[in-house]
Amino acid sequence: NVLAFTRWDDSGQPLVCITNFSPVPHEHYRLPMPLPGTWTEVINTDDLAFGGSGVLNQPIFVAEGSDLVITLRVAPLATIWLKQA
């Protein structure tokens, strides 16, 4: 019930998009990332500012030479956009 994909802008910067279409939260959702570095949420529709429950993620560091997999909290019926910091 989760759809995730990466979009690339004209300068080669990725934007990772994750949507949970399920009414069930995913507390430890593992997701491969396109590049190493620090990733932050651009938007999380579960943010209190959007009427959500406030399930957010702290910036996530992906080490060079690692398997480039992160673990996220993905709230029910929420969409998250991640960009490199």
Disulfide bonds with the S-S distance in Angstrom:
none
